[in-house]
């Protein structure tokens, strides 16, 4: 180490060390906190119902050669203690089977089979099996 007048070289080394620590810490935090990319081989659509009401979401896939249903699972249930009307959120998971486009239709149906709401998701599956929504209405 070289020592210059008034300790200039010593101060430079301390600054370089502090800056290096900040950069390394920032990189570690960036890669640790960065959101993990979801598997694009599966598409998750979230729907809410209110507990205790006689409605449910049903789905229909227009072309089941392009997309298939995998599973559904509750991600958030605010129906603690049987509260009528408390929201329950469910994820519906679909995967691409072959390259192409199709529509996934969700219908909000009452216990008599009457549809009160309908939502359509135009989805595309690429040649690698990645699935994505390209239009929603």
LUMFI-813113 format. One record per atom (N, C-alpha, C): atom name; y, z, x; residue number from 0. Coordinates in Angstrom, 3 decimals, always signed. Layout:
   atom          Y          Z          X   seq
     CA          Y          Z          X   NUM
...
END
This chain:
   atom          Y          Z          X   seq
      N     -1.170     +0.000     +0.833     0
     CA     +0.000     +0.000     +0.000     0
      C     +1.241     +0.000     +0.884     0
      N     +2.185     -0.751     +0.477     1
     CA     +3.444     -0.808     +1.208     1
      C     +4.464     +0.055     +0.499     1
      N     +5.258     +0.713     +1.274     2
     CA     +6.320     +1.539     +0.710     2
      C     +7.649     +0.921     +1.080     2
      N     +8.426     +0.634     +0.097     3
     CA     +9.745     +0.087     +0.332     3
      C    +10.775     +1.171     +0.117     3
      N    +11.988     +0.788     +0.428     4
     CA    +13.097     +1.704     +0.245     4
      C    +13.205     +2.132     -1.203     4
      N    +13.491     +3.369     -1.446     5
     CA    +13.690     +3.948     -2.766     5
      C    +12.430     +3.869     -3.652     5
      N    +11.263     +3.676     -3.064     6
     CA    +10.008     +3.700     -3.812     6
      C     +9.830     +2.541     -4.770     6
      N    +10.407     +1.388     -4.487     7
     CA    +10.324     +0.243     -5.393     7
      C     +8.877     -0.219     -5.564     7
      N     +8.089     -0.301     -4.502     8
     CA     +6.706     -0.763     -4.577     8
      C     +5.855     +0.212     -5.374     8
      N     +6.052     +1.479     -5.239     9
     CA     +5.286     +2.484     -5.977     9
      C     +5.567     +2.336     -7.470     9
      N     +6.793     +2.154     -7.873    10
     CA     +7.147     +1.968     -9.278    10
      C     +6.518     +0.697     -9.824    10
      N     +6.460     -0.376     -9.056    11
     CA     +5.857     -1.629     -9.500    11
      C     +4.374     -1.438     -9.781    11
      N     +3.673     -0.706     -8.916    12
     CA     +2.248     -0.465     -9.120    12
      C     +2.015     +0.335    -10.400    12
      N     +2.833     +1.333    -10.664    13
     CA     +2.692     +2.135    -11.881    13
      C     +2.938     +1.280    -13.115    13
      N     +3.905     +0.406    -13.068    14
     CA     +4.206     -0.474    -14.203    14
      C     +3.035     -1.425    -14.445    14
      N     +2.488     -1.988    -13.369    15
     CA     +1.355     -2.899    -13.508    15
      C     +0.156     -2.178    -14.117    15
      N     -0.108     -0.956    -13.710    16
     CA     -1.227     -0.178    -14.244    16
      C     -1.006     +0.111    -15.729    16
      N     +0.188     +0.546    -16.107    17
     CA     +0.485     +0.860    -17.511    17
      C     +0.368     -0.396    -18.374    17
      N     +0.925     -1.508    -17.916    18
     CA     +0.845     -2.759    -18.671    18
      C     -0.607     -3.204    -18.811    18
      N     -1.394     -3.080    -17.775    19
     CA     -2.816     -3.442    -17.830    19
      C     -3.565     -2.589    -18.842    19
      N     -3.304     -1.299    -18.858    20
     CA     -3.951     -0.395    -19.820    20
      C     -3.570     -0.788    -21.244    20
      N     -2.303     -1.098    -21.464    21
     CA     -1.847     -1.497    -22.803    21
      C     -2.533     -2.791    -23.235    21
      N     -2.620     -3.769    -22.353    22
     CA     -3.248     -5.050    -22.692    22
      C     -4.732     -4.864    -22.996    22
      N     -5.431     -4.141    -22.141    23
     CA     -6.864     -3.919    -22.358    23
      C     -7.087     -3.137    -23.650    23
      N     -6.290     -2.106    -23.899    24
     CA     -6.415     -1.331    -25.138    24
      C     -6.155     -2.217    -26.358    24
      N     -5.147     -3.054    -26.271    25
     CA     -4.837     -3.958    -27.374    25
      C     -5.968     -4.931    -27.649    25
      N     -6.569     -5.479    -26.616    26
     CA     -7.698     -6.400    -26.795    26
      C     -8.899     -5.691    -27.419    26
      N     -9.176     -4.482    -26.959    27
     CA    -10.290     -3.719    -27.525    27
      C    -10.035     -3.450    -29.004    27
      N     -8.846     -2.988    -29.350    28
     CA     -8.521     -2.720    -30.754    28
      C     -8.559     -3.993    -31.592    28
      N     -8.058     -5.094    -31.051    29
     CA     -8.050     -6.364    -31.798    29
      C     -9.466     -6.786    -32.157    29
      N    -10.373     -6.776    -31.194    30
     CA    -11.738     -7.225    -31.458    30
      C    -12.546     -6.203    -32.245    30
      N    -12.166     -4.954    -32.181    31
     CA    -12.876     -3.920    -32.929    31
      C    -12.409     -3.882    -34.378    31
      N    -11.118     -4.053    -34.608    32
     CA    -10.562     -3.953    -35.952    32
      C    -10.507     -5.282    -36.699    32
      N    -10.688     -6.388    -35.983    33
     CA    -10.607     -7.693    -36.654    33
      C    -11.691     -7.753    -37.736    33
      N    -11.332     -8.242    -38.909    34
     CA    -12.344     -8.310    -39.972    34
      C    -13.513     -9.191    -39.557    34
      N    -14.702     -8.709    -39.829    35
     CA    -15.897     -9.484    -39.523    35
      C    -15.974    -10.650    -40.500    35
      N    -16.209    -11.812    -40.003    36
     CA    -16.296    -12.992    -40.858    36
      C    -17.561    -12.896    -41.697    36
      N    -17.382    -13.071    -42.992    37
     CA    -18.527    -13.026    -43.897    37
      C    -19.399    -14.246    -43.683    37
      N    -20.650    -14.067    -44.001    38
     CA    -21.600    -15.162    -43.947    38
      C    -21.157    -16.244    -44.929    38
      N    -20.770    -17.412    -44.429    39
     CA    -20.321    -18.476    -45.314    39
      C    -21.495    -19.204    -45.951    39
      N    -22.697    -18.744    -45.646    40
     CA    -23.883    -19.308    -46.289    40
      C    -24.045    -18.732    -47.688    40
      N    -23.309    -17.661    -47.971    41
     CA    -23.343    -17.039    -49.294    41
      C    -21.927    -16.906    -49.840    41
      N    -21.813    -17.030    -51.146    42
     CA    -20.545    -16.910    -51.846    42
      C    -20.634    -15.708    -52.776    42
      N    -19.651    -14.819    -52.702    43
     CA    -19.622    -13.650    -53.573    43
      C    -18.442    -13.761    -54.531    43
      N    -18.731    -13.680    -55.816    44
     CA    -17.704    -13.701    -56.851    44
      C    -17.727    -12.350    -57.544    44
      N    -16.558    -11.722    -57.682    45
     CA    -16.463    -10.386    -58.251    45
      C    -15.924    -10.448    -59.667    45
      N    -16.614     -9.744    -60.564    46
     CA    -16.195     -9.661    -61.963    46
      C    -16.176     -8.216    -62.412    46
      N    -15.235     -7.936    -63.327    47
     CA    -15.032     -6.582    -63.843    47
      C    -15.395     -6.543    -65.318    47
      N    -16.054     -5.462    -65.695    48
     CA    -16.251     -5.160    -67.111    48
      C    -15.733     -3.756    -67.332    48
      N    -15.524     -3.396    -68.573    49
     CA    -15.137     -2.034    -68.906    49
      C    -16.343     -1.347    -69.524    49
      N    -16.708     -0.229    -68.935    50
     CA    -17.905     +0.489    -69.373    50
      C    -17.798     +0.884    -70.837    50
      N    -18.921     +0.805    -71.521    51
     CA    -18.982     +1.261    -72.904    51
      C    -18.591     +0.232    -73.940    51
      N    -18.147     -0.950    -73.507    52
     CA    -17.827     -1.988    -74.490    52
      C    -18.994     -2.978    -74.521    52
      N    -19.262     -3.580    -75.659    53
     CA    -20.451     -4.431    -75.792    53
      C    -20.247     -5.868    -75.291    53
      N    -19.761     -6.022    -74.060    54
     CA    -19.577     -7.330    -73.446    54
      C    -20.261     -7.330    -72.088    54
      N    -20.620     -8.513    -71.628    55
     CA    -21.174     -8.666    -70.287    55
      C    -20.813    -10.046    -69.759    55
      N    -20.833    -10.185    -68.439    56
     CA    -20.608    -11.482    -67.805    56
      C    -21.950    -12.168    -67.611    56
      N    -22.020    -13.433    -68.004    57
     CA    -23.194    -14.262    -67.763    57
      C    -22.743    -15.472    -66.958    57
      N    -23.604    -15.944    -66.074    58
     CA    -23.257    -17.120    -65.272    58
      C    -24.204    -18.271    -65.589    58
      N    -23.730    -19.460    -65.312    59
     CA    -24.525    -20.684    -65.472    59
      C    -24.176    -21.591    -64.298    59
      N    -25.179    -22.165    -63.664    60
     CA    -24.972    -23.102    -62.564    60
      C    -25.276    -24.496    -63.089    60
      N    -24.295    -25.394    -63.034    61
     CA    -24.501    -26.739    -63.584    61
      C    -25.597    -27.509    -62.857    61
      N    -25.615    -27.444    -61.522    62
     CA    -26.652    -28.146    -60.760    62
      C    -27.353    -27.149    -59.846    62
      N    -28.491    -26.660    -60.291    63
     CA    -29.219    -25.624    -59.535    63
      C    -29.942    -26.193    -58.314    63
      N    -29.826    -27.502    -58.086    64
     CA    -30.361    -28.079    -56.842    64
      C    -29.380    -27.870    -55.685    64
      N    -28.102    -27.642    -56.005    65
     CA    -27.060    -27.478    -54.988    65
      C    -26.830    -26.007    -54.664    65
      N    -26.851    -25.150    -55.674    66
     CA    -26.541    -23.724    -55.517    66
      C    -27.572    -22.905    -56.288    66
      N    -27.915    -21.744    -55.737    67
     CA    -28.799    -20.831    -56.470    67
      C    -28.216    -19.421    -56.460    67
      N    -28.585    -18.656    -57.466    68
     CA    -28.191    -17.260    -57.573    68
      C    -29.081    -16.444    -56.648    68
      N    -28.483    -15.487    -55.904    69
     CA    -29.235    -14.637    -54.987    69
      C    -29.436    -13.253    -55.585    69
      N    -28.318    -12.600    -55.944    70
     CA    -28.388    -11.238    -56.473    70
      C    -27.037    -10.841    -57.029    70
      N    -27.027     -9.723    -57.728    71
     CA    -25.764     -9.111    -58.152    71
      C    -25.866     -7.625    -57.845    71
      N    -24.733     -7.017    -57.555    72
     CA    -24.711     -5.586    -57.262    72
      C    -23.334     -5.021    -57.576    72
      N    -23.324     -3.760    -57.993    73
     CA    -22.078     -3.079    -58.331    73
      C    -21.393     -2.656    -57.036    73
      N    -20.106     -3.008    -56.909    74
     CA    -19.365     -2.617    -55.711    74
      C    -18.447     -1.428    -55.967    74
      N    -18.065     -1.236    -57.231    75
     CA    -17.208     -0.097    -57.559    75
      C    -17.428     +0.262    -59.021    75
      N    -17.727     +1.529    -59.253    76
     CA    -17.980     +2.007    -60.610    76
      C    -17.076     +3.206    -60.867    76
      N    -16.072     +3.009    -61.696    77
     CA    -15.152     +4.093    -62.017    77
      C    -15.561     +4.814    -63.294    77
      N    -16.761     +4.541    -63.769    78
     CA    -17.283     +5.143    -64.993    78
      C    -17.892     +6.508    -64.666    78
      N    -17.085     +7.422    -64.240    79
     CA    -17.533     +8.780    -63.906    79
      C    -17.531     +9.628    -65.164    79
      N    -18.673    +10.198    -65.494    80
     CA    -18.763    +11.063    -66.656    80
      C    -18.757    +10.314    -67.977    80
      N    -19.139     +9.051    -67.978    81
     CA    -19.238     +8.296    -69.219    81
      C    -17.913     +7.972    -69.874    81
      N    -16.906     +7.689    -69.084    82
     CA    -15.585     +7.360    -69.624    82
      C    -15.622     +5.965    -70.236    82
      N    -15.414     +5.879    -71.526    83
     CA    -15.402     +4.578    -72.197    83
      C    -14.191     +3.788    -71.714    83
      N    -14.433     +2.556    -71.297    84
     CA    -13.353     +1.695    -70.853    84
      C    -13.087     +1.741    -69.363    84
      N    -13.786     +2.592    -68.612    85
     CA    -13.579     +2.652    -67.165    85
      C    -14.124     +1.370    -66.524    85
      N    -13.412     +0.815    -65.550    86
     CA    -13.854     -0.448    -64.954    86
      C    -15.088     -0.303    -64.056    86
      N    -15.931     -1.325    -64.107    87
     CA    -17.094     -1.450    -63.236    87
      C    -17.021     -2.849    -62.626    87
      N    -17.015     -2.935    -61.297    88
     CA    -16.886     -4.206    -60.587    88
      C    -18.248     -4.612    -60.018    88
      N    -18.630     -5.855    -60.299    89
     CA    -19.923     -6.363    -59.848    89
      C    -19.725     -7.642    -59.039    89
      N    -20.419     -7.740    -57.901    90
     CA    -20.434     -8.962    -57.103    90
      C    -21.652     -9.782    -57.480    90
      N    -21.438    -11.071    -57.685    91
     CA    -22.506    -12.028    -57.936    91
      C    -22.595    -12.914    -56.701    91
      N    -23.780    -12.993    -56.111    92
     CA    -23.962    -13.695    -54.841    92
      C    -24.740    -14.995    -55.076    92
      N    -24.208    -16.088    -54.508    93
     CA    -24.827    -17.403    -54.625    93
      C    -24.984    -17.991    -53.226    93
      N    -25.981    -18.860    -53.054    94
     CA    -26.139    -19.536    -51.766    94
      C    -26.286    -21.032    -51.989    94
      N    -25.866    -21.773    -50.971    95
     CA    -25.980    -23.217    -51.028    95
      C    -27.380    -23.655    -50.657    95
      N    -27.892    -24.629    -51.401    96
     CA    -29.235    -25.144    -51.145    96
      C    -29.207    -26.493    -50.449    96
      N    -28.255    -27.333    -50.858    97
     CA    -28.126    -28.646    -50.236    97
      C    -26.682    -29.111    -50.365    97
      N    -26.320    -30.084    -49.575    98
     CA    -24.956    -30.603    -49.574    98
      C    -24.610    -31.185    -50.939    98
      N    -23.415    -30.825    -51.416    99
     CA    -22.950    -31.357    -52.688    99
      C    -21.962    -30.427    -53.354    99
      N    -21.612    -30.762    -54.592   100
     CA    -20.684    -29.959    -55.378   100
      C    -21.321    -29.642    -56.726   100
      N    -20.990    -28.482    -57.249   101
     CA    -21.413    -28.102    -58.589   101
      C    -20.432    -27.071    -59.127   101
      N    -20.614    -26.697    -60.364   102
     CA    -19.742    -25.718    -60.995   102
      C    -20.555    -24.498    -61.401   102
      N    -20.001    -23.322    -61.076   103
     CA    -20.573    -22.064    -61.545   103
      C    -19.658    -21.585    -62.668   103
      N    -20.227    -21.384    -63.832   104
     CA    -19.448    -20.987    -65.006   104
      C    -19.792    -19.546    -65.362   104
      N    -18.768    -18.712    -65.465   105
     CA    -18.942    -17.335    -65.922   105
      C    -18.392    -17.221    -67.337   105
      N    -19.194    -16.608    -68.191   106
     CA    -18.796    -16.425    -69.588   106
      C    -18.830    -14.935    -69.911   106
      N    -17.752    -14.478    -70.555   107
     CA    -17.660    -13.087    -71.006   107
      C    -18.159    -13.076    -72.441   107
      N    -19.362    -12.540    -72.632   108
     CA    -20.088    -12.682    -73.891   108
      C    -20.268    -11.321    -74.554   108
      N    -20.094    -11.281    -75.896   109
     CA    -20.337    -10.020    -76.605   109
      C    -21.811     -9.939    -76.992   109
      N    -22.207     -8.851    -77.625   110
     CA    -23.625     -8.636    -77.930   110
      C    -24.161     -9.609    -78.979   110
      N    -23.275    -10.315    -79.665   111
     CA    -23.703    -11.334    -80.633   111
      C    -23.759    -12.723    -80.004   111
      N    -23.497    -12.822    -78.716   112
     CA    -23.537    -14.105    -78.020   112
      C    -22.276    -14.918    -78.119   112
      N    -21.207    -14.340    -78.631   113
     CA    -19.933    -15.051    -78.768   113
      C    -19.148    -14.942    -77.462   113
      N    -18.722    -16.092    -76.952   114
     CA    -17.974    -16.141    -75.692   114
      C    -16.502    -15.909    -75.983   114
      N    -15.925    -14.888    -75.321   115
     CA    -14.499    -14.627    -75.517   115
      C    -13.655    -15.120    -74.344   115
      N    -14.299    -15.386    -73.204   116
     CA    -13.573    -15.869    -72.029   116
      C    -14.548    -16.665    -71.174   116
      N    -14.011    -17.692    -70.508   117
     CA    -14.846    -18.519    -69.644   117
      C    -14.062    -18.882    -68.395   117
      N    -14.699    -18.785    -67.239   118
     CA    -14.082    -19.169    -65.969   118
      C    -15.028    -20.091    -65.223   118
      N    -14.456    -21.156    -64.643   119
     CA    -15.255    -22.130    -63.906   119
      C    -14.848    -22.126    -62.440   119
      N    -15.856    -22.180    -61.583   120
     CA    -15.648    -22.246    -60.135   120
      C    -16.332    -23.506    -59.624   120
      N    -15.526    -24.480    -59.192   121
     CA    -16.079    -25.670    -58.563   121
      C    -16.383    -25.286    -57.119   121
      N    -17.649    -25.399    -56.720   122
     CA    -18.046    -25.008    -55.371   122
      C    -18.594    -26.211    -54.619   122
      N    -18.428    -26.138    -53.315   123
     CA    -18.889    -27.207    -52.435   123
      C    -19.812    -26.604    -51.389   123
      N    -20.911    -27.282    -51.136   124
     CA    -21.828    -26.900    -50.066   124
      C    -21.793    -28.025    -49.039   124
      N    -21.515    -27.666    -47.773   125
     CA    -21.472    -28.706    -46.739   125
      C    -22.862    -28.933    -46.147   125
      N    -22.942    -29.852    -45.199   126
     CA    -24.237    -30.237    -44.627   126
      C    -24.911    -29.091    -43.877   126
      N    -24.136    -28.077    -43.469   127
     CA    -24.692    -26.922    -42.763   127
      C    -25.087    -25.794    -43.706   127
      N    -24.880    -25.995    -45.005   128
     CA    -25.244    -24.966    -45.983   128
      C    -24.148    -23.963    -46.267   128
      N    -22.947    -24.179    -45.705   129
     CA    -21.820    -23.292    -45.985   129
      C    -21.319    -23.565    -47.399   129
      N    -21.033    -22.505    -48.135   130
     CA    -20.610    -22.641    -49.532   130
      C    -19.217    -22.072    -49.709   130
      N    -18.379    -22.769    -50.482   131
     CA    -17.007    -22.297    -50.712   131
      C    -16.506    -22.775    -52.076   131
      N    -15.588    -22.008    -52.633   132
     CA    -14.934    -22.395    -53.879   132
      C    -13.826    -23.371    -53.524   132
      N    -13.799    -24.538    -54.203   133
     CA    -12.732    -25.498    -53.941   133
      C    -11.755    -25.598    -55.107   133
      N    -12.152    -25.079    -56.277   134
     CA    -11.237    -25.057    -57.422   134
      C    -11.715    -23.996    -58.392   134
      N    -10.769    -23.266    -58.966   135
     CA    -11.089    -22.200    -59.908   135
      C    -10.172    -22.347    -61.117   135
      N    -10.760    -22.299    -62.312   136
     CA     -9.933    -22.319    -63.526   136
      C    -10.603    -21.552    -64.649   136
END
